[in-house]
Amino acid sequence: MTTPETVARIARNSALLDRMIEQMVHRAGSEDTSIAIVEFIESFPADEQVAELMMLTLSAVERAAQYSTVVDIWDPERRIDPGKAMRLGRQATSAWVDLARQLKKENENG
């Protein structure tokens, strides 16, 4: 079941991805997409930033998959290997935790 919060998150992430695509494709990179990402990240409390960035990344991956395949990635008939999904989830979580530590360390060092 989709909650209003989930719907809002999907809409927010989609809007940011649209903005980034617009910046990169139609404006030939004249706007710095990192500014949009920093604004996005800073709009959340520190303890939620890594999770929100991870969700934004997943939204971007979903968008890329929609562009690159004729298969609906949300098709309930499509088989998903649970072991592979769990492994990918652990790897993604680990990568974002490492990134958060690195960013915190860089911020502390100025």
N, C-alpha and C positions, 0 to 999 in steps of 0.2 A: 504494500500500500504506500502510495506517495503522500508525504506530508507537505503542508504548505511551505515549510522550511526547505525541503528538498527541491520543490518547484522553484522557489526563489533563488536557491543556490545555482540551479541549472540555468535559469534565466540570466543571472548575474555573470556566471562564467561564460555563457554564450555571447553576451554583450561585449565582454572584454576580448574574447577571441575574435569577434567581428571587428572590433576596433584595431586589434593587432594585425589582422589580415588586411584591413583597409590601409593601415600605415605601411605595411611591407609591399603590398601588391600595387595598389593604386597610387600611392604617393612615393613610390620608389625608395622607401626607407628614409624619407625626409624627416620623419618623426622617430624619435628613439623609443622603441618598444619597451626598453628596460624601464623607462619612466612610468609607463602604464602598469608594468608589473610591480614596481616599487609602491606606487600609489595603491594598488590593489592589496598588497601584503600589509602595508601600514594601516589599512582601514580596519584591521582585526587586532584584538588583544594579542600580546606576545605569545601567550600559551596556545593560541589557535592558528598562528601564522603558518606553521609547517603543514598542518592538516589541510588548511585552505589552499596552500600552494600545491599540495599533492592532488587535491580535488580538481584544481585548475588544470594540472598536467593531464589527469585522466580525461577531462573534458576535451583537451586538445587532441589527445590520442583518439578519442572517439570521433572527433571531427575529421581527423586525418583518415581514419578507417572508412568513414562514410565517403570520402572523396576517392579512395583508392580501391574500393571493392564493390562488387555488385551484390554481395551478400549482406543482408541486414544483420549487424553484429548483435542486435538485441532479439533476434529470432528465437523464440522459445524451443523450436525444434532443432536448433543447432547444438551439437554435442559440445560440452565443455569438459575438459580433463580436470577434475578437481585437484589433483596433485600439482599439475602445472599452474593452475590458478592460485593455489596457496603459495607455491614457490615464488611466483611473480609478485604476489602481494607482500611476502616477507622481504623480497629484494627491494621493492619500491619503498616500503616503510623504512628499511635500513638506510637506503640512500638519502631519504629526506631527513632522517634523524642525524645522519652524518653532516648533511648540508647545514642543518640548524646549528649544530655544534660549531662548525667552521665559521658560520656567519657571526655567531655570538662571540667567538674567540677574536675574530677580526674587529668587531665593534668594540670589544674591551681594550684591544691594543691600539685603537684609534686609527 
